[in-house]
Amino acid sequence: MRTDSTQGGGHDLRHHGDAEVRDDGARLTDLAVNVRADTPPAWLRERIAGSLAGLAAYPDGRQARAAVAARHEVPVERVLLTAGAAEAFVLLARALTVRHAVVVHPQFTEPEAALRDAGHVVDRVLLREEDGFRLDPAAVPEDADLVVVGNPTNPTSVLHPAATIAGLARPGRTLVVDEAFLDAVPGEREALAGRTDVPGLVVLRSLTKTWGLAGLRIGYVLAAPETIADLERAQPLWPVSTPALAAAVACMEPRALAEAAHAAHRVGTDRAHLVAGLREFAPDGLRVVEPAEGPFVLVRLPRATDVRRHLRDLGFAVRRGDTFPGLGEEWLRLAVRDRATVNSFLQALDQAVTLAQH
């Protein structure tokens, strides 16, 4: 584990999985984007469609904000609704006074990109493959007054203990925890959302991944009221649309939470099937980062760039890993899909690996 203060570092921080399927993606089976494949469900589409009759009025987020607060058992003053978790990173970068920002990598690159765009110098703590990409709190500089970490972390699929992350809290430090994929973990183990005893804690959640709402843009921030107030002042008026607010309310209801919990268990079963299949490629030099706890896995394999290209020719899109600080061209991220899709993918991977070796 080491600290890297190189600005930019040659990584394309604005590259995301959707780039793999943006143009000719309709012909590809998508293992590049970390959004549940069978979403949004019909009942959620109906709730969103039902909100369209109210589009003449300006959005009113009070009901959705109260629903999120009730779901996490916190006061509404500790909740801010955002146009996806990505907007929250921009608000944090613009609203907070930061002297020494640190981002723990490899992880989702948008937090660092937002900080840089706002003029902040960013130091990186790079987690190492030989440590299983696990976090050592001692690696984070003591004078850092803003620390950003994902849990479970994208793209490594590592789930850090809540106590380890909470141990990063310090007086005068803002601790930002990206929990965009936490609802895909059975029982939401190691969640910090709803905790009010950790000083400076800011938790970000997204409804994009589990509910397939990337095109709607809805997420939220949980933090101390004074931090929420600072972020809200940096937000434009009416930042979350009426359909997105309707989705937020629907996704906080008991039925939705039960469905999300069921989906998390299903993801775990499907992920185990994927990992078992990937282990069969060990003689070819493939290594899976384990234990994986998110709805995706990270793999390292020789000639990954060629393998990815051949997979594309065979009808499968996967996420390149070299845009993540701390990773290189030999890394790929694979979204978890259902057993039948995984079986087809593993057959294609076998062909792609063989082609790349010749």
ZAMARMI-622879 format. One record per residue (C-alpha): residue in three letters; residue number from 1; x, y, z. Coordinates in steps of 0.05 Angstrom, whole numbers, plus 5000, padded with zeros to 4 digits. Example, Ala and Ser with C-alpha at 12.3 -4.5 7.8 and 13.67 -1.06 7.14 Angstrom:
<nodes>
node aa ALA; i 1; x 5246; y 4910; z 5156
node aa SER; i 2; x 5273; y 4979; z 5143
</nodes>
This chain:
<nodes>
node aa MET; i 1; x 5000; y 5000; z 5000
node aa ARG; i 2; x 5029; y 5067; z 4981
node aa THR; i 3; x 5012; y 5140; z 4971
node aa ASP; i 4; x 5014; y 5171; z 4901
node aa SER; i 5; x 5006; y 5246; z 4892
node aa THR; i 6; x 5016; y 5245; z 4816
node aa GLN; i 7; x 4963; y 5289; z 4785
node aa GLY; i 8; x 4924; y 5249; z 4734
node aa GLY; i 9; x 4974; y 5193; z 4732
node aa GLY; i 10; x 4958; y 5175; z 4660
node aa HIS; i 11; x 4891; y 5145; z 4678
node aa ASP; i 12; x 4827; y 5165; z 4642
node aa LEU; i 13; x 4785; y 5182; z 4703
node aa ARG; i 14; x 4724; y 5197; z 4660
node aa HIS; i 15; x 4721; y 5128; z 4628
node aa HIS; i 16; x 4664; y 5086; z 4654
node aa GLY; i 17; x 4634; y 5018; z 4637
node aa ASP; i 18; x 4579; y 5048; z 4593
node aa ALA; i 19; x 4633; y 5068; z 4542
node aa GLU; i 20; x 4640; y 4993; z 4526
node aa VAL; i 21; x 4569; y 4989; z 4501
node aa ARG; i 22; x 4552; y 5060; z 4480
node aa ASP; i 23; x 4553; y 5053; z 4405
node aa ASP; i 24; x 4546; y 4981; z 4381
node aa GLY; i 25; x 4527; y 4954; z 4449
node aa ALA; i 26; x 4459; y 4928; z 4426
node aa ARG; i 27; x 4494; y 4868; z 4395
node aa LEU; i 28; x 4534; y 4853; z 4458
node aa THR; i 29; x 4519; y 4817; z 4522
node aa ASP; i 30; x 4537; y 4869; z 4574
node aa LEU; i 31; x 4584; y 4849; z 4630
node aa ALA; i 32; x 4616; y 4918; z 4630
node aa VAL; i 33; x 4562; y 4959; z 4666
node aa ASN; i 34; x 4548; y 4945; z 4740
node aa VAL; i 35; x 4472; y 4952; z 4735
node aa ARG; i 36; x 4426; y 4893; z 4750
node aa ALA; i 37; x 4406; y 4864; z 4683
node aa ASP; i 38; x 4332; y 4852; z 4695
node aa THR; i 39; x 4314; y 4922; z 4718
node aa PRO; i 40; x 4276; y 4965; z 4729
node aa PRO; i 41; x 4220; y 4916; z 4748
node aa ALA; i 42; x 4151; y 4927; z 4720
node aa TRP; i 43; x 4121; y 4953; z 4785
node aa LEU; i 44; x 4175; y 5006; z 4789
node aa ARG; i 45; x 4166; y 5027; z 4716
node aa GLU; i 46; x 4092; y 5035; z 4731
node aa ARG; i 47; x 4106; y 5080; z 4792
node aa ILE; i 48; x 4152; y 5123; z 4750
node aa ALA; i 49; x 4103; y 5127; z 4693
node aa GLY; i 50; x 4048; y 5146; z 4742
node aa SER; i 51; x 4088; y 5207; z 4763
node aa LEU; i 52; x 4088; y 5236; z 4693
node aa ALA; i 53; x 4019; y 5268; z 4703
node aa GLY; i 54; x 4053; y 5315; z 4752
node aa LEU; i 55; x 4107; y 5341; z 4706
node aa ALA; i 56; x 4076; y 5410; z 4700
node aa ALA; i 57; x 4093; y 5424; z 4773
node aa TYR; i 58; x 4163; y 5436; z 4800
node aa PRO; i 59; x 4192; y 5375; z 4836
node aa ASP; i 60; x 4177; y 5370; z 4910
node aa GLY; i 61; x 4227; y 5325; z 4944
node aa ARG; i 62; x 4199; y 5326; z 5014
node aa GLN; i 63; x 4163; y 5259; z 5011
node aa ALA; i 64; x 4224; y 5224; z 4980
node aa ARG; i 65; x 4271; y 5256; z 5031
node aa ALA; i 66; x 4226; y 5233; z 5088
node aa ALA; i 67; x 4223; y 5162; z 5058
node aa VAL; i 68; x 4299; y 5157; z 5055
node aa ALA; i 69; x 4305; y 5184; z 5126
node aa ALA; i 70; x 4254; y 5133; z 5151
node aa ARG; i 71; x 4290; y 5076; z 5115
node aa HIS; i 72; x 4356; y 5093; z 5150
node aa GLU; i 73; x 4323; y 5117; z 5215
node aa VAL; i 74; x 4355; y 5186; z 5214
node aa PRO; i 75; x 4325; y 5256; z 5215
node aa VAL; i 76; x 4307; y 5287; z 5148
node aa GLU; i 77; x 4360; y 5340; z 5161
node aa ARG; i 78; x 4412; y 5286; z 5151
node aa VAL; i 79; x 4388; y 5269; z 5080
node aa LEU; i 80; x 4402; y 5302; z 5013
node aa LEU; i 81; x 4373; y 5275; z 4948
node aa THR; i 82; x 4418; y 5280; z 4888
node aa ALA; i 83; x 4417; y 5266; z 4813
node aa GLY; i 84; x 4454; y 5201; z 4824
node aa ALA; i 85; x 4513; y 5191; z 4870
node aa ALA; i 86; x 4558; y 5224; z 4817
node aa GLU; i 87; x 4526; y 5291; z 4831
node aa ALA; i 88; x 4542; y 5283; z 4905
node aa PHE; i 89; x 4616; y 5278; z 4889
node aa VAL; i 90; x 4613; y 5343; z 4851
node aa LEU; i 91; x 4576; y 5377; z 4908
node aa LEU; i 92; x 4627; y 5353; z 4959
node aa ALA; i 93; x 4684; y 5378; z 4916
node aa ARG; i 94; x 4652; y 5446; z 4907
node aa ALA; i 95; x 4621; y 5458; z 4975
node aa LEU; i 96; x 4675; y 5434; z 5024
node aa THR; i 97; x 4738; y 5471; z 5043
node aa VAL; i 98; x 4793; y 5420; z 5033
node aa ARG; i 99; x 4867; y 5426; z 5047
node aa HIS; i 100; x 4890; y 5354; z 5037
node aa ALA; i 101; x 4845; y 5307; z 4998
node aa VAL; i 102; x 4860; y 5233; z 4995
node aa VAL; i 103; x 4825; y 5181; z 4952
node aa VAL; i 104; x 4834; y 5107; z 4966
node aa HIS; i 105; x 4845; y 5069; z 4901
node aa PRO; i 106; x 4830; y 5027; z 4861
node aa GLN; i 107; x 4759; y 5053; z 4865
node aa PHE; i 108; x 4706; y 5090; z 4825
node aa THR; i 109; x 4744; y 5147; z 4792
node aa GLU; i 110; x 4690; y 5201; z 4792
node aa PRO; i 111; x 4705; y 5227; z 4863
node aa GLU; i 112; x 4777; y 5243; z 4844
node aa ALA; i 113; x 4756; y 5272; z 4777
node aa ALA; i 114; x 4706; y 5318; z 4813
node aa LEU; i 115; x 4758; y 5340; z 4863
node aa ARG; i 116; x 4808; y 5356; z 4809
node aa ASP; i 117; x 4757; y 5394; z 4769
node aa ALA; i 118; x 4743; y 5437; z 4830
node aa GLY; i 119; x 4817; y 5454; z 4836
node aa HIS; i 120; x 4837; y 5407; z 4892
node aa VAL; i 121; x 4904; y 5370; z 4893
node aa VAL; i 122; x 4889; y 5297; z 4906
node aa ASP; i 123; x 4935; y 5245; z 4938
node aa ARG; i 124; x 4922; y 5172; z 4925
node aa VAL; i 125; x 4929; y 5114; z 4973
node aa LEU; i 126; x 4939; y 5054; z 4927
node aa LEU; i 127; x 4917; y 4987; z 4955
node aa ARG; i 128; x 4959; y 4929; z 4932
node aa GLU; i 129; x 4941; y 4864; z 4899
node aa GLU; i 130; x 4986; y 4825; z 4946
node aa ASP; i 131; x 4945; y 4851; z 5005
node aa GLY; i 132; x 4880; y 4830; z 4972
node aa PHE; i 133; x 4865; y 4905; z 4960
node aa ARG; i 134; x 4846; y 4910; z 5033
node aa LEU; i 135; x 4850; y 4976; z 5070
node aa ASP; i 136; x 4904; y 4991; z 5122
node aa PRO; i 137; x 4880; y 5054; z 5158
node aa ALA; i 138; x 4952; y 5071; z 5176
node aa ALA; i 139; x 4966; y 5084; z 5103
node aa VAL; i 140; x 4920; y 5145; z 5102
node aa PRO; i 141; x 4959; y 5208; z 5120
node aa GLU; i 142; x 4940; y 5236; z 5188
node aa ASP; i 143; x 4934; y 5307; z 5161
node aa ALA; i 144; x 4883; y 5287; z 5107
node aa ASP; i 145; x 4819; y 5327; z 5120
node aa LEU; i 146; x 4780; y 5292; z 5065
node aa VAL; i 147; x 4784; y 5217; z 5054
node aa VAL; i 148; x 4743; y 5180; z 5001
node aa VAL; i 149; x 4735; y 5104; z 5001
node aa GLY; i 150; x 4685; y 5056; z 4969
node aa ASN; i 151; x 4651; y 4998; z 5004
node aa PRO; i 152; x 4644; y 4948; z 4972
node aa THR; i 153; x 4697; y 4978; z 4928
node aa ASN; i 154; x 4688; y 4985; z 4853
node aa PRO; i 155; x 4724; y 4951; z 4817
node aa THR; i 156; x 4758; y 4904; z 4867
node aa SER; i 157; x 4692; y 4878; z 4899
node aa VAL; i 158; x 4726; y 4881; z 4967
node aa LEU; i 159; x 4681; y 4893; z 5026
node aa HIS; i 160; x 4720; y 4929; z 5081
node aa PRO; i 161; x 4699; y 4920; z 5154
node aa ALA; i 162; x 4656; y 4978; z 5178
node aa ALA; i 163; x 4700; y 4985; z 5239
node aa THR; i 164; x 4762; y 4993; z 5195
node aa ILE; i 165; x 4730; y 5049; z 5155
node aa ALA; i 166; x 4700; y 5083; z 5216
node aa GLY; i 167; x 4770; y 5081; z 5245
node aa LEU; i 168; x 4791; y 5131; z 5192
node aa ALA; i 169; x 4748; y 5185; z 5225
node aa ARG; i 170; x 4785; y 5243; z 5257
node aa PRO; i 171; x 4765; y 5311; z 5286
node aa GLY; i 172; x 4764; y 5360; z 5228
node aa ARG; i 173; x 4763; y 5305; z 5175
node aa THR; i 174; x 4707; y 5290; z 5126
node aa LEU; i 175; x 4703; y 5215; z 5113
node aa VAL; i 176; x 4665; y 5200; z 5049
node aa VAL; i 177; x 4642; y 5127; z 5041
node aa ASP; i 178; x 4613; y 5108; z 4973
node aa GLU; i 179; x 4562; y 5053; z 4988
node aa ALA; i 180; x 4532; y 5052; z 4918
node aa PHE; i 181; x 4536; y 4976; z 4917
node aa LEU; i 182; x 4522; y 4961; z 4991
node aa ASP; i 183; x 4450; y 4941; z 4979
node aa ALA; i 184; x 4476; y 4885; z 4935
node aa VAL; i 185; x 4510; y 4855; z 4996
node aa PRO; i 186; x 4464; y 4807; z 5035
node aa GLY; i 187; x 4442; y 4839; z 5099
node aa GLU; i 188; x 4480; y 4902; z 5079
node aa ARG; i 189; x 4538; y 4877; z 5121
node aa GLU; i 190; x 4589; y 4930; z 5141
node aa ALA; i 191; x 4543; y 4987; z 5123
node aa LEU; i 192; x 4555; y 5055; z 5155
node aa ALA; i 193; x 4492; y 5087; z 5126
node aa GLY; i 194; x 4449; y 5110; z 5184
node aa ARG; i 195; x 4507; y 5116; z 5233
node aa THR; i 196; x 4508; y 5182; z 5270
node aa ASP; i 197; x 4564; y 5166; z 5318
node aa VAL; i 198; x 4622; y 5172; z 5268
node aa PRO; i 199; x 4647; y 5244; z 5265
node aa GLY; i 200; x 4652; y 5274; z 5195
node aa LEU; i 201; x 4619; y 5214; z 5162
node aa VAL; i 202; x 4587; y 5224; z 5094
node aa VAL; i 203; x 4554; y 5163; z 5063
node aa LEU; i 204; x 4532; y 5162; z 4990
node aa ARG; i 205; x 4479; y 5115; z 4964
node aa SER; i 206; x 4454; y 5102; z 4893
node aa LEU; i 207; x 4389; y 5072; z 4868
node aa THR; i 208; x 4420; y 5063; z 4799
node aa LYS; i 209; x 4453; y 4995; z 4808
node aa THR; i 210; x 4401; y 4950; z 4841
node aa TRP; i 211; x 4341; y 4982; z 4807
node aa GLY; i 212; x 4369; y 4996; z 4738
node aa LEU; i 213; x 4357; y 5071; z 4740
node aa ALA; i 214; x 4421; y 5097; z 4709
node aa GLY; i 215; x 4380; y 5137; z 4659
node aa LEU; i 216; x 4338; y 5169; z 4713
node aa ARG; i 217; x 4394; y 5193; z 4759
node aa ILE; i 218; x 4375; y 5185; z 4832
node aa GLY; i 219; x 4418; y 5177; z 4894
node aa TYR; i 220; x 4426; y 5208; z 4962
node aa VAL; i 221; x 4474; y 5232; z 5016
node aa LEU; i 222; x 4471; y 5216; z 5090
node aa ALA; i 223; x 4512; y 5264; z 5133
node aa ALA; i 224; x 4509; y 5312; z 5191
node aa PRO; i 225; x 4457; y 5368; z 5182
node aa GLU; i 226; x 4510; y 5422; z 5174
node aa THR; i 227; x 4544; y 5383; z 5119
node aa ILE; i 228; x 4478; y 5370; z 5084
node aa ALA; i 229; x 4463; y 5445; z 5088
node aa ASP; i 230; x 4530; y 5461; z 5056
node aa LEU; i 231; x 4518; y 5412; z 4999
node aa GLU; i 232; x 4447; y 5436; z 4988
node aa ARG; i 233; x 4471; y 5507; z 4979
node aa ALA; i 234; x 4518; y 5483; z 4924
node aa GLN; i 235; x 4460; y 5447; z 4888
node aa PRO; i 236; x 4420; y 5479; z 4833
node aa LEU; i 237; x 4346; y 5488; z 4845
node aa TRP; i 238; x 4302; y 5426; z 4834
node aa PRO; i 239; x 4361; y 5380; z 4819
node aa VAL; i 240; x 4321; y 5315; z 4823
node aa SER; i 241; x 4264; y 5305; z 4774
node aa THR; i 242; x 4193; y 5285; z 4793
node aa PRO; i 243; x 4200; y 5215; z 4763
node aa ALA; i 244; x 4265; y 5205; z 4801
node aa LEU; i 245; x 4232; y 5227; z 4866
node aa ALA; i 246; x 4175; y 5178; z 4853
node aa ALA; i 247; x 4226; y 5123; z 4843
node aa ALA; i 248; x 4261; y 5141; z 4908
node aa VAL; i 249; x 4197; y 5136; z 4948
node aa ALA; i 250; x 4180; y 5069; z 4915
node aa CYS; i 251; x 4249; y 5040; z 4928
node aa MET; i 252; x 4245; y 5056; z 5003
node aa GLU; i 253; x 4181; y 5017; z 5013
node aa PRO; i 254; x 4182; y 4949; z 5049
node aa ARG; i 255; x 4165; y 4911; z 4986
node aa ALA; i 256; x 4223; y 4942; z 4949
node aa LEU; i 257; x 4272; y 4930; z 5007
node aa ALA; i 258; x 4250; y 4857; z 5009
node aa GLU; i 259; x 4261; y 4850; z 4934
node aa ALA; i 260; x 4329; y 4883; z 4939
node aa ALA; i 261; x 4348; y 4835; z 4995
node aa HIS; i 262; x 4326; y 4776; z 4953
node aa ALA; i 263; x 4366; y 4803; z 4894
node aa ALA; i 264; x 4428; y 4809; z 4937
node aa HIS; i 265; x 4425; y 4736; z 4955
node aa ARG; i 266; x 4414; y 4718; z 4882
node aa VAL; i 267; x 4474; y 4760; z 4862
node aa GLY; i 268; x 4515; y 4722; z 4913
node aa THR; i 269; x 4495; y 4655; z 4883
node aa ASP; i 270; x 4508; y 4678; z 4812
node aa ARG; i 271; x 4575; y 4709; z 4832
node aa ALA; i 272; x 4597; y 4643; z 4863
node aa HIS; i 273; x 4580; y 4608; z 4798
node aa LEU; i 274; x 4620; y 4659; z 4758
node aa VAL; i 275; x 4680; y 4655; z 4805
node aa ALA; i 276; x 4680; y 4579; z 4803
node aa GLY; i 277; x 4682; y 4582; z 4727
node aa LEU; i 278; x 4737; y 4633; z 4726
node aa ARG; i 279; x 4780; y 4591; z 4772
node aa GLU; i 280; x 4783; y 4539; z 4716
node aa PHE; i 281; x 4826; y 4588; z 4677
node aa ALA; i 282; x 4881; y 4589; z 4730
node aa PRO; i 283; x 4927; y 4548; z 4684
node aa ASP; i 284; x 4921; y 4605; z 4634
node aa GLY; i 285; x 4946; y 4654; z 4687
node aa LEU; i 286; x 4878; y 4683; z 4706
node aa ARG; i 287; x 4870; y 4705; z 4778
node aa VAL; i 288; x 4805; y 4728; z 4812
node aa VAL; i 289; x 4807; y 4778; z 4868
node aa GLU; i 290; x 4774; y 4742; z 4926
node aa PRO; i 291; x 4732; y 4744; z 4967
node aa ALA; i 292; x 4688; y 4784; z 4921
node aa GLU; i 293; x 4627; y 4814; z 4955
node aa GLY; i 294; x 4597; y 4862; z 4903
node aa PRO; i 295; x 4557; y 4849; z 4839
node aa PHE; i 296; x 4621; y 4846; z 4799
node aa VAL; i 297; x 4690; y 4812; z 4802
node aa LEU; i 298; x 4759; y 4836; z 4784
node aa VAL; i 299; x 4806; y 4790; z 4747
node aa ARG; i 300; x 4878; y 4794; z 4725
node aa LEU; i 301; x 4901; y 4755; z 4664
node aa PRO; i 302; x 4956; y 4757; z 4612
node aa ARG; i 303; x 4941; y 4794; z 4547
node aa ALA; i 304; x 4876; y 4821; z 4577
node aa THR; i 305; x 4871; y 4875; z 4523
node aa ASP; i 306; x 4871; y 4822; z 4469
node aa VAL; i 307; x 4823; y 4779; z 4508
node aa ARG; i 308; x 4775; y 4837; z 4516
node aa ARG; i 309; x 4778; y 4851; z 4441
node aa HIS; i 310; x 4764; y 4778; z 4424
node aa LEU; i 311; x 4707; y 4775; z 4474
node aa ARG; i 312; x 4677; y 4835; z 4439
node aa ASP; i 313; x 4681; y 4799; z 4372
node aa LEU; i 314; x 4647; y 4740; z 4406
node aa GLY; i 315; x 4590; y 4783; z 4431
node aa PHE; i 316; x 4610; y 4802; z 4502
node aa ALA; i 317; x 4629; y 4869; z 4532
node aa VAL; i 318; x 4673; y 4872; z 4594
node aa ARG; i 319; x 4703; y 4931; z 4631
node aa ARG; i 320; x 4776; y 4948; z 4620
node aa GLY; i 321; x 4814; y 4958; z 4685
node aa ASP; i 322; x 4871; y 5003; z 4665
node aa THR; i 323; x 4832; y 5067; z 4676
node aa PHE; i 324; x 4830; y 5054; z 4751
node aa PRO; i 325; x 4891; y 5081; z 4789
node aa GLY; i 326; x 4929; y 5023; z 4818
node aa LEU; i 327; x 4911; y 4976; z 4761
node aa GLY; i 328; x 4941; y 4963; z 4692
node aa GLU; i 329; x 4924; y 4934; z 4625
node aa GLU; i 330; x 4922; y 4863; z 4652
node aa TRP; i 331; x 4859; y 4875; z 4692
node aa LEU; i 332; x 4785; y 4867; z 4673
node aa ARG; i 333; x 4721; y 4877; z 4713
node aa LEU; i 334; x 4663; y 4830; z 4700
node aa ALA; i 335; x 4592; y 4844; z 4722
node aa VAL; i 336; x 4555; y 4786; z 4754
node aa ARG; i 337; x 4499; y 4759; z 4710
node aa ASP; i 338; x 4451; y 4700; z 4713
node aa ARG; i 339; x 4477; y 4628; z 4707
node aa ALA; i 340; x 4458; y 4619; z 4634
node aa THR; i 341; x 4492; y 4684; z 4614
node aa VAL; i 342; x 4554; y 4666; z 4655
node aa ASN; i 343; x 4558; y 4598; z 4622
node aa SER; i 344; x 4556; y 4629; z 4553
node aa PHE; i 345; x 4608; y 4680; z 4575
node aa LEU; i 346; x 4655; y 4627; z 4602
node aa GLN; i 347; x 4652; y 4590; z 4535
node aa ALA; i 348; x 4669; y 4655; z 4499
node aa LEU; i 349; x 4725; y 4670; z 4548
node aa ASP; i 350; x 4755; y 4602; z 4533
node aa GLN; i 351; x 4756; y 4619; z 4459
node aa ALA; i 352; x 4782; y 4690; z 4473
node aa VAL; i 353; x 4839; y 4665; z 4516
node aa THR; i 354; x 4859; y 4614; z 4463
node aa LEU; i 355; x 4857; y 4666; z 4408
node aa ALA; i 356; x 4899; y 4715; z 4450
node aa GLN; i 357; x 4952; y 4662; z 4460
node aa HIS; i 358; x 4963; y 4654; z 4385
</nodes>
